[in-house]
Amino acid sequence: MSELTPVDVLIVGAGFAGIGMGAQLARRGRESFVIIEQADDVGGTWRDNRYPGVACDIPAHLYSFSFLPNPRWKRIFAEGAEIHEYLRTCVREEGLEPHLLLNCTLRQAHWRESDGRWIVHTSRGSFAATTLVAATGRLTEPKIPQVENLREFRGRHWHSARWNPRVSLVGKRVGLVGTGASAIQILPRLAGEASEVVVFQRSAPYVLPRGDRLYSREEMSQFAADPAAITTLRDELFAEAERSIPARKRRHPEIDLLQQRALDHLSSQVQDPELRRQLTPDYEIGCKRILFSDDYYASLQLDHVRLEPTEVTRVTEDGVQAASGNVYDPEILVFATGFDTTRLPIARQILGRGALPLAERWSNGMVAHASTTVDGFPNMYVLDGPNAALGHNSAIYVIETQIDYVLGALDHLASTADTVLEVTPEAVQSSTRRIDELARDTVWTRGGCTNWYRDERTGRLTLLWPDSATSFRQQNATFDITAYRASAG
């Protein structure tokens, strides 16, 4: 058996959640910790997604750590490379390099009953950890739709999260598969290079004006000179996002006004009635993620761009066939088709009590107490996992809330003789019932669409928190020992 390196906390993943967790542990200076990352750099989704036009759809001053504000954001909505560099800066400024193991793949983590430790085997050694934090996120496994005979496609194809920068798109015929958040960012850049573009649309998205712009030199100087100015702006952005929750709960007139705003944007941008009809969604606004763009509709109306209002179904001898029967002959296919989000890949590598895989525990969909802990998996915390995403506000706010919860659990261990904390099945069941009740009448479950927020097997809303970000913090930020079985090992 390989030698085990002892550590108080082992964090899997060096994206926003892992870096945020590590930063708070470093500031405490109490627990030893290590962050393992399978890639050769930090950054998570902002490291992996390098497609043309990649950017965040949450304002940058809100999509960043409250405890690490950045006065240097260049624009309202930061581009992917700038967010990636922000995360690298966080690692440097918080002194996380000595705790970071890159090119370190998790092979297996299992709970050892004999001494109440997580035994974690990686490609760079093995650890005995008191606490395990899974911080791998959910936008990690690219999803390619089933396309008959795709292997026989004569050209090149790739997913947007695995962009191939070595292949020039200049003068090429390109098929863009998908009309989600990535696709609407890719299309304007793609249309500027390719000779022909066909956009395969399974369902039309709702699109609102983005209103992006560069920050002025005066604004950036104010942010640098007065940190309170960032806090004020952040609070304003947060409050504005929270005001959209009544629409997500299908309340009137809020949902009607939001939907009309999107349809007005479509009408003002697209004059052709047939194209406008094809771009009009057939479900309630918010059921799928609402998108923001000032140039997507304009790009669709360029002479060399065509909308195919149905999905790709098969590759034939003549080219690529859509569900409509139309056949196209692209040289390159770009799949901007999202990720496998409801079944976290890391769950297969984590074995709890009785060697039960987390994936098996979640066979009927992800569940957790306070969106963070799972019965049968002592001293383990999942960040950015079950019902820990938002469809209207910043994911970083949720991540910070969960970090506070984990710190509360660690504080309990430090102040008592307890060494093992395991959430009760009853607490998880109670949390699950509360989530289902909150989700019952929301647009995510009753909006008339399929979305990546719901478990594909059960239909339960397992990804999103079906309420305001404020309520997420109120209900999930404070560790409560009454939901746990605590012991000295």
N, C-alpha and C positions, 0 to 999 in steps of 0.2 A: 504494500500500500504506500502511495506517495505521501510525503510529509505534508502535514496540514499547517498552514499559516493561520494563527488565531487573529481574529478581528472582531470588533464589536458590531459594526454595521457593514454589510456588503451591498452595494448598489449596482443594479444591472441596467446599463444604459447611460449614455452621456449626451442626451438631448436636454431640453428645457427642464424636465422633471428631475433627471439625475444630477444635473449641474446645480439646480436650485437646492436639492436635498443636501448635496455635498457642501455648498456654500454655507448653509445654516449650521451644519455639523462643524465645519471649520471655524466658524465664528464662536461656537460654544467652546471648542477646544477640550471637550470632555470625553467624547467617544472616539476610539480609533475607527477608521473607515477606509474603504477602497471602492473605487468606481471602475467597473469593468465595461469595456466597449469593444464590440466585435470589429468595428471599422478602424481605419487608420487616422481618424480625426473625430473631434467632437461635433455636435450640431444636430444629430438626428435627422429629421425630415428636411431641415434647411441645409444639411450637408448633402443629402441624397438627391434632392430635387434641384436640378440645374438646367431645367428647360428654359427656352427663351421666354422672357416676360414673367418669370416666377416672382411672386410678391405675396405679401400677406393681405388678407381682406379685413383685418382688424387694425385700427390706427396704431402706429408704432409705439407711441408713448403709453398706450394701454397694453400692447402686446410685448411687454418687457417686465422684468422683476420690479416690484415696488421698492425693494431694498437695494436695487442697483439701477437707478434711473440713468438714462443716456441722453445728455443734452445735445448730442451730435447727430441725431436722426436727420437725414437729409430731406425726407419728404413725409407727408402725412401717412402714407402706406409704404412701409419699407420694402425694398426689393430683397429677394432671398439671400443674395450674397452679403448684404449689409446685416441682415439678421444673423447669418452664420458668423460673421466677424464679431458681432456683439457677444455671442456666446463664447467665442474664443477669448475675448477680452475679459469676460466674467471669470473664466478659468484662471487667467493670469492674475487678475486683480485679487481674487479670493485665495490665491495660493493653492490651487487644487492639483497642480501638476504632480507633486509627489504622491498623491492619492490615486492617480489615474493610470489605468492599464489599458492601452490601446492595442488593437489587433488581438484582443482577448475574447474568445468566444465561450459562452456558457455551454457546457456539455450536459451537466446535470446538477441540480440542487436537490438534496433530500434531507428530510428532517430525521435526525438521529435521536431516538427516544432516550437512549442511555444517559446522555448528559445534556439534553435539551439544546442542541446546536444544529445549525444548518451546515451540512457538509456540501461544499460547492466545488465542483470539478470544472476547470476551465482549460483552455488551450495553453495557458501560461501558469499552470500550477493549481493547487487545491487549497481551500480555505475552510476553517471552522468558524462560522459566524454566529453570534448571538442573535442578530436580527438580519433579515433579508428584505430588501426593498426592490421590487420589480418596477423599473422606470423606463420600460422600452417603448411605451406609447402604442398607438394603434395604426399609424400610417407608415407601416414598415414593409408589408407584404403586397407588392403590386398585384392588382387583379386584372387578368386578361379574360375577356368574355369568351364563351365557347363559339368559335368560328370553324365551321366544317372545312377540313382540308387546309387549315392555316399553314401547316408545314410545307405545303406545296406552293405557297406564295413565292413567286419568282423574284420579287424585290426584297428589300430589307424591311424589318419591322422591329419596333421596340416600344416599351412603356415610357410614359413621360418621366417617371421617377428613375429611369435608367437611360437617360438621354445619351445618344451617341454623338459626341461633338466632332468625331473624325469624318462624319459623312456630311458633305455640303448639301444644302437644300436648294441652292441657287439654281433656278431653271428646271427644277424637278417637278414631277406630278406627285402630289402628296395627298393621302387620305388621312384625315384627322377623325379619329373615332372617339365620340363623346362630346358632350356639351356641358360639362360640369365646371367646377372652379378652376381646374388646371387648363381645360380646353379653351375657355374664353380668354385666358391670358396668353396662351400659345398662338391662337389664330392671328391676331394682328401682326405679330412678328413673322409668323410663317407666311402670311400673305405677302409680306414685303420681300420675300426671297423666291418662293416657288412660282413656277409658271402656271400651274393649275392646282387648285385645292378643292377637294370635296369634303364637306363636314357631315359625318354620319350622326344623326340625332335620334336617339331612342325616345327621349321625351324632352320637350322644350322647357328651359329653365325660366324662372322669373329673374329679371335683371333690373337693378336700380342704378341710377347714376352714381359713379364712384367719387367724383369731385376731388381727385388727387391733385397735389401740387407740391412744388418744392417749398421748404421753409425758407423764409427770407433770412438774410444775414443778421438783421436786427432781432428776429425771433430767436435764432440760435444763440445769439449773444446774451439775450435775456435768460434763456434756459440755463446757460453756463454760469451766469452771474447770480441767479436766484433759483435755487432748487425748488422753492415753494411754487414757482410758476409752473414747473412740471407737474407737481402734485395737484395744483388747481386744474390744469388742463386734463390730467388723467381722471380726476373726479368728474369733470364735465362729460368726457367721453364715455365713462362708465355709466353715468346717469342717463345719457342719451340712449345707449344700448339697452338699458333696463326698461326703458319706456316701450320697447317693442314686445315685451312679454304678453300683454293682454291679447295681442293679435295671434300669438302662438297658442293661446288658450281658446282661440276661436270666439273671442268676444266681439260684439258689435257695439259701435261702428268701427272699432280699431282695425279689425282684419279687412273690412271693406275698404277703408281708406288706404291701407297699405297695398292691397291688391290693385286698387285703382291707380295708385302712384306708379306701380310697375307697368301697368297697361298703358298709362299715359306716356311713359318713357318709350315704350315700344312704338306707340302710334307716332310720336314725334320723330323717331329715328327711322322708321321703315314706312315708306309711302306705298309700296306695292301691296295691294290687298291680299293677294294669294300668299306672298311670302310672310306677311303679317299674320295671316291665319295659321300658317305652319309654325310660326314662332310663338303662338299663344298657348300657354300651358293649359292642360285639362284637369288640373287638380288645384286644391286650395294653396294659396301662397304660404310658404314656410314649411310645407310638408317635406319638400326637399330644401337643401340649403339655398337661401337667397343669394344671388350673385351680384357683384358690383363691377360695372364696366362703363367706360365712356366711348369705347371704340370697337366693341364686339359687333354690334349691329352694323356699323359702317363697314367693317371688314367683310361681313357676309354679303354686302351689296356690290363689292368690287366685281369687275367684269370676269375675272379669272377665278372667282370663288363661287362655289355652288353648294347650296344646302340640300342634302338628301335627308328627308324627314323620317327615315326609318333606319333601323340598326343594320349593321353588317351581319350577314348570315353564313356566307360560305365563299370559299375561293374556287373559281372555275378555271377552265382553260383560257377563257377570254378575259379574266380579271377578277374583280371582287364584286360579289352580288349582295345587294341589300334586300331587306324583307319585302320591299315594293316590287322586286323583280329587276330593278335597274342594275346595270352592270357598268363598272368603272375600271379603269386601267391605271391605277397609281403605281409609281415606282417605289414609293415608301409608304408604309402605314405607321402612324403614330397613335398608340392607344393611350388616351387620356381618360382612363376608365376607373380610376380610384384604387382602393385598397380593400383587402380582406380585413374588416374592422371588428367583427363581432366574435371572432375566434382568435384570440391572441396566440401567436406561434410559440411564445415563451412558455405558455401553459403546459406544453408537452414535456418540457424539461424540468418542471418543478414537481416534486413528489412530497406530499405531506404525510400525516400520520398513516401508518399501515401501507406506506409506499403508494398512496392514492395520487395519481397524476391530477394536477389542477385542471387539465383539459377534460378529464372524466368528471370531476366535480362540477364543471361547467357544461356538461353535455347537453343540458336543457337551457343553456344560455348563461351569460355571466351574471353573477350575483355577488353582493358584498354588503357588509354593514358599514354605514357611513361612506359608502363607495370605495372603501379602502381595505377592509379585512375580511377574510374568508374562514369559516369554521373548518377545522381539520388541518389548518395551516398556521401553527403557532408562530408568534414573533415574525410574521410576514405581512408586508404592507404593499398594496398595489397602487401606484400613482398613475393617473391618466388612464384608468381602466373602467370598471363597470359604472355606468351612469355618471361619469366624471367628465363628460364633454358638454359643451354648450352650443346651441344652434343660433345664438344671438349676441354673444359677448365673448370676452377674452378667456382663452383656455389657461392663461398664466394665472389668472385670479383663482381658478379652481385648483391648479397645481400648488399654489402657495397655501391655500386652505388645507389641502391634504398634508403638506409638509408640516404645518402647525399641528395637525392631528398626530402625526408620527412623533414629533418632538414631545408632545404631551405623554405619549406612551413611554418614550424613553425616560422622561422625567419620573414617571411612576416607578419604573424599574430602578432608577438611581436612588429613589427616596424610600424604598421598601426592601424587604428581603426577597421579594418576588424576582424570579429570573425568567419565567415563562408566562406569556399572556396569550390566551386563545379565545377568540370571540365565540359566543355560544350559538348553536344552530337557531335558537329562538330569536336571537337578536338579528341574525341575517334574514330569517323569515319575516320578521317584523319590518325590516328595512325594505325588503322586496315587495311586501304588500303595500307599503306606503308609496313606493315608486309606481307600482301598477295603478294605484288610485290617482296619483297626481297625473299620470300619463293618459288616463282613460279618455278624457274629452279634449285632448290637445290636437293640434293640427298634425303632429307627427304620427299619431295613430289613427286619426279620423279624417285626414286631409285628402284621401283618395289617391295616394301614390305609393309606390314602393321606394324605400330609401335605405341608406346604409346605417341608419341609426337603430334599426330593429333586427333582432335575431332572425336569420332566414329560416330556422327550423320551427321556432315557437311563435314568432310574430311579436314577442315582447320587446318593449323599448329597453334595450340593455346598454346603449352607448351614451345617450343624452340624459342630462339632469332635466326633468320636464317642468322646470319652474325657473324662477329668477336666479341670477348669480348670488344675489344678496341672501336668498333663502338657503342656497347651498352652504354658504359660510355659516349662517345661523345654526344650521342643523348638523354640520359635519366638521367644524373646525376644532371642537373641544373634545379631547379624549375623556370618555366616561367609563370608569372601571366596572360599573354595574353590568355592562354588556359582556363582560369577560370572565373566564375562569383563570384565576391567577394562582401560581404555585411557585415553589422554590426549586422546581426541576424534578 
